[in-house]
Amino acid sequence: MPSEVKIVAEPRTEFGKGAARRIRRANMVPAVLYGHGIDPVHISLPGHDLMLALKTANALLSIEYDGTSQLALPKQIQRDPIKRFIEHADLVVVRRGEKVTVDIAVVLIGDAAPDTLVNLENNTVALEAEATHIPSSVEVDIAGLPAGTQIHARDLVVPEGSTLAIDDDVLIVNITAQQSQEALEAELADAEADLGIEHDEPETEVGGGDGAAAGSDDEAGAASEG
C-alpha cells in the first residue's frame, strides 16, 4: 500500500487564466480541495512535489495548509496536451477508514502458452477499498495458460480488504491462438474484398526482350550507314 505523501500548500486568492499562469511560472500548480461538506479550498501546490506524488496511482496526499491537514485523493488532473506538465489538480477529501471506489491497474504475471496472443481487455478494474489502504494493483497470473482461456472480473483475486466494484462478467483477459501469416493475409484479403478494394494486375511487357533490343541496334546501324 502506498504511504501518505505530505505536501505543503499555499492559499490561493487570485483566479483566472492570468493568475494561473503566474502560479505556474513560480513552479506551483493551481488546485482545489473539496468534499465531506467543506467549502472548496483553493490552493497552490509545489509542482515538483505533486509530480513525484502522482507517479503513484491513487496517491494518498496529506495536504498541509493554514495549520490544518487534510487527507485527499487526486480526482482530476489536467495536463498540458503537448508538454504534459500539470496545469490544475482537483483533490477530494477522504477520511481514515472511509471506503472509496478507485480504478486499480491490472498487472499480468508470467507468460501464456506458446503460440498464443494475450489480449488485456481492461487494463484497470474498479475496486472499493479503504482510503488509507488502496492497493497499487491487481495481479493476474497467466503463466502457461492455453488459447481459449478467458479471465473475468469474478476470477480476480483482489487484495484483502477490497471488493470489486464492477460486474462479475466483465472480461479482463482473453487468450487466443496466434494467427499464422497466411491466415492474416487471407483475413486482410477478405476485408478488402468486402470494402470493394481492388488491386491492379502487374503489367506484362510485350516484345521479344533481348531480341527486340538487338533489332533496335541493327536499325541504328543501318541508319548510320545510310
Secondary structure, DSSP 8 states (H G I E B T S, - for coil): ----EEEE-EE----SHHHHHHHHHTTEEEEEEEETTEEEEEEEEEHHHHHHHTTSTT--EEEEETTEEEEEEEEEEEE-TTT--EEEEEEEE--TT-EEEEEEEEEEES---TTEEEEES-SEEEEEEETT---SEEEEE-TT--TT-EEEGGG----TT-EE-S-TT-EEEEEEE---HHHHHHHHHHHHHHTT----------S-THHHHHHHHHHHHHHHH-
